[in-house]
C-alpha cells in the first residue's frame, strides 16, 4: 500500500512545479526591469514575469506573469517563451491550452534553450496534449537535466522514469541521484521523492531522520505534500 501511495503522490507533484534556474532578482529592481520591458527589452520582460510569478517586489500573480512572458516571447526571448509554455500547460494565470504549451516549449527546447524541455517531457510522460511516449520524455528530461542553469524539473522527471520503469529499466540509484539533482536546484518534488525513498528504504538505507529533513526542504520549496510529510515524522 505504501508504494502505491508513493507512486501516486510522485506523479501528482511533478506537474505542480515550475522551475526557472538561478537568477538573483532583487525586490527593488522591479520598476527598472518593468520600464525596460515596456521599452521593448525581452529579457527584462522575462525578469518581470519571474518577479510576478514568485512575488518578488510585487504581489504574486500568475496572470501578470503571463502578460510579461507574452511580451518577452514576442521579443524572441526563449526563456520567456518557455515560462509562458509552462503556464499554458498548468493553467496558471491563463486558460490551460496544451497546443499553445507544446508550441512554445518546443520552440524553446528545439533551439537549445533547454528550459522548456522539462515541461515538454512531462507532457509526453503523461500524454497531456500529445501522444504518451516515455522514450521522448526521457530524451527531453535528459536534455533539461544536463543543463545546470535550468531548474530541477527535468531531473525530477528523469528520476521518476527510472523509479517506475517507464521507457527504461528500473534503477533506484539513478532515480535517487536524479531526484537529488532536482532537489539541489530547488525543485520540491525532487526533495519529496528522495524523502519517500529514504523513509521507505527504497534503494537507500531507511533513515526517517534524513527523510524528515528532506520533507522540510520540499515544504520550504512550496510543496504542501512535503509539509505534510515533515509534520507526520515530527510525531515520531
C-alpha positions in Angstrom: 0.0 0.0 0.0 2.8 2.4 0.9 4.4 2.0 -2.6 1.1 2.7 -4.3 0.7 5.9 -2.3 4.3 6.9 -3.1 3.9 6.5 -6.9 0.6 8.2 -7.0 1.9 11.2 -5.0 5.0 11.3 -7.0 3.1 11.5 -10.3 0.9 14.2 -8.8 3.6 16.5 -7.5 5.9 16.6 -10.5 3.4 18.6 -12.6 2.7 21.1 -9.9 6.1 22.8 -10.1 7.7 25.3 -12.4 11.5 25.6 -12.4 13.4 28.6 -13.6 17.1 28.2 -13.0 19.1 30.5 -10.7 18.5 34.3 -11.0 19.2 36.7 -8.2 16.3 39.1 -8.6 16.0 41.9 -6.0 12.7 43.4 -5.0 13.9 47.0 -5.6 14.7 46.1 -9.2 11.1 45.6 -10.3 10.5 49.2 -11.5 13.7 49.3 -13.5 13.0 45.9 -15.2 9.4 46.9 -15.8 10.4 50.1 -17.6 12.9 48.3 -19.7 10.3 45.7 -20.6 7.9 48.4 -21.7 10.6 49.8 -23.8 11.0 46.5 -25.7 13.7 44.6 -23.8 12.5 40.9 -24.0 15.0 39.7 -21.4 13.7 42.3 -18.9 10.1 41.2 -19.6 11.2 37.7 -18.6 12.6 39.0 -15.3 9.3 40.9 -14.7 7.4 37.7 -15.3 9.5 35.8 -12.8 9.1 38.6 -10.2 5.3 38.5 -10.7 5.3 34.7 -10.6 7.4 34.5 -7.4 6.1 37.6 -5.7 9.5 39.4 -5.7 8.9 43.1 -5.1 5.2 42.8 -6.1 2.2 40.7 -5.1 2.4 37.2 -6.6 0.3 36.9 -9.8 0.4 34.2 -12.4 -1.9 36.4 -14.6 0.5 39.3 -14.6 3.4 36.9 -15.0 1.8 35.5 -18.2 1.4 39.0 -19.6 5.0 39.8 -19.1 6.1 36.4 -20.5 4.0 37.1 -23.6 5.7 40.4 -24.1 9.1 38.8 -23.7 8.3 35.9 -26.0 7.1 38.3 -28.7 10.6 39.9 -28.5 12.1 36.4 -29.1 13.3 35.8 -25.5 13.1 32.0 -25.5 13.2 31.8 -21.7 10.0 33.9 -21.6 8.5 31.6 -24.3 9.4 28.5 -22.1 7.8 30.1 -19.0 4.7 31.0 -20.9 4.5 27.5 -22.1 4.7 26.3 -18.5 1.8 28.4 -17.5 -0.3 27.3 -20.5 0.5 23.6 -19.6 -0.5 24.1 -16.0 -3.4 26.6 -16.5 -1.9 29.1 -14.0 -3.0 32.7 -14.6 -4.1 31.7 -18.1 -6.6 29.2 -19.6 -4.9 25.8 -20.0 -4.0 25.1 -23.6 -1.8 22.2 -24.3 -1.4 23.1 -28.0 0.0 26.5 -27.2 2.1 25.0 -24.4 3.6 22.4 -26.8 4.4 25.0 -29.5 6.1 27.4 -27.0 8.0 24.7 -25.2 9.2 23.1 -28.4 10.2 26.5 -29.8 12.4 26.9 -26.7 13.7 23.4 -26.5 14.5 22.9 -30.2 16.9 25.9 -30.4 18.9 24.7 -27.4 17.2 26.8 -24.8 16.6 23.7 -22.7 14.5 25.4 -20.1 11.4 24.3 -22.0 12.4 20.7 -22.3 11.4 19.7 -18.8 7.7 20.6 -19.0 7.6 19.2 -22.6 9.0 16.0 -21.2 6.2 15.9 -18.6 3.6 16.3 -21.3 5.0 13.3 -23.2 5.4 11.3 -20.0 1.7 11.7 -19.1 0.2 12.1 -22.6 -1.0 15.6 -21.8 -1.9 17.2 -25.2 0.4 14.8 -27.0 0.6 11.0 -27.6 2.2 9.4 -24.5 5.8 8.5 -25.3 8.2 7.6 -22.4 11.2 7.5 -24.8 10.6 11.0 -26.0 10.0 12.1 -22.3 13.4 10.6 -21.4 15.2 12.4 -24.2 13.7 15.7 -23.1 14.3 15.2 -19.4 17.9 14.2 -20.1 18.4 17.4 -22.1 16.8 19.6 -19.4 18.7 18.0 -16.6 22.1 18.2 -18.4 21.9 22.0 -18.4 22.8 23.0 -14.8 21.3 26.5 -15.4 17.8 25.0 -15.6 15.5 24.4 -12.7 15.2 20.8 -11.4 12.0 19.7 -13.1 13.8 17.8 -15.9 16.0 16.0 -13.3 12.9 15.0 -11.2 11.2 13.7 -14.3 14.3 11.7 -15.2 14.2 10.2 -11.7 10.5 9.2 -12.0 11.1 7.4 -15.2 13.9 5.3 -13.6 11.9 4.8 -10.4 8.9 3.4 -12.2 10.5 1.8 -15.3 8.7 3.9 -17.9 10.8 3.5 -21.1 13.8 2.5 -19.1 14.9 -0.3 -16.7 14.1 0.4 -13.1 17.2 1.8 -11.4 16.8 3.2 -7.9 20.3 4.6 -7.8 19.8 6.6 -11.0 16.4 7.7 -9.7 17.7 8.8 -6.4 20.6 10.7 -7.9 18.3 12.5 -10.4 15.9 13.4 -7.6 18.9 14.7 -5.6 20.0 16.9 -8.5 16.5 18.2 -8.9 16.2 18.9 -5.2 19.6 20.8 -5.3 18.1 23.1 -8.0 15.1 24.0 -5.9 12.6 21.5 -7.2 10.4 20.5 -4.2 9.2 17.3 -6.0 12.8 16.1 -6.2 13.3 16.6 -2.5 9.9 14.9 -1.7 10.7 11.8 -3.8 14.1 11.5 -2.2 12.4 11.7 1.2 9.9 9.0 0.4 12.7 6.7 -0.9 14.7 7.2 2.3 11.7 6.8 4.6 10.7 3.6 2.9 14.2 2.2 2.4 13.8 2.1 -1.4 17.2 1.9 -3.0 18.7 3.5 0.1 19.1 2.6 3.8 15.9 3.6 5.7 16.5 6.8 7.6 13.5 8.6 9.0 15.6 11.5 10.3 17.0 12.2 6.9 13.6 11.8 5.4 12.2 14.4 7.7 14.9 16.9 6.7 14.1 16.2 3.0 10.4 16.7 3.5 11.2 20.0 5.2 13.2 21.0 2.1 10.2 20.1 -0.1 8.0 22.1 2.2 10.3 25.1 2.0 10.1 24.9 -1.8 6.4 25.3 -1.6 5.2 21.7 -1.8 2.3 21.0 0.5 2.9 17.2 0.5 6.4 17.9 1.8 5.0 19.9 4.7 2.6 17.0 5.5 5.5 14.5 5.5 7.5 16.7 7.8 4.7 17.1 10.3 4.0 13.4 10.2 7.6 12.4 11.0 7.8 15.1 13.7 5.4 12.9 15.7 7.9 10.1 15.9 
